Amino acid sequence: MSGRPDSDLPPDTQTVEDLREDLAEAGDKDLRDDGLLGEQARRARWAAVGTGVVLALAGTAAALLRASGTAPALVPVAYACGAAVCALAAVLGARGRTRRALWAAVAGVMIMALGDQFD
C-alpha cells in the first residue's frame, strides 16, 4: 500500500499519558488527572447507594405483602433478610466500598429469590 499511516492512535489504543495531554490541551480543568477518576468514583458510590436503597425498599414491601397473605412464614423472613442485606449494600456504597456493595446487593437479591422459591 502506498498510503502513509495516521499519526494518531485510535481512541481505544491511546495511553493514559496521551489522554492526559489531550485533556490538558483542551483546557478543561475538571477533567484533568484525578478529576475524571473522582467523578467516576462519585457516580459509582451514588449508583451503589441508590441500588441498595431501592432493593431494600422492594424487599421490605414484598416481605410485608407476603406476611399478610397465606404464604409460609419462611417467605417473608427471606424477603426481610434480603432487604437487610441490600440495606447493608447501600451503607457500604455510601462509605465508598462499591465492589463490596455490589456483591452485597447481588447476595440480597439472591436471598429474596430463594424466599420466592419457598412459596
Secondary structure, 3 states (H helix, E strand, C coil): CCCCCCCCCCHHHCCHHHHHHHHHHHCCHHHCCHHHHHHHHHHHHHHHHHHHHHHHHHHHHHHHHHHCCCCCCHHHHHHHHHHHHHHHHHHHHHCCCHHHHHHHHHHHHHHHHHHHHCC
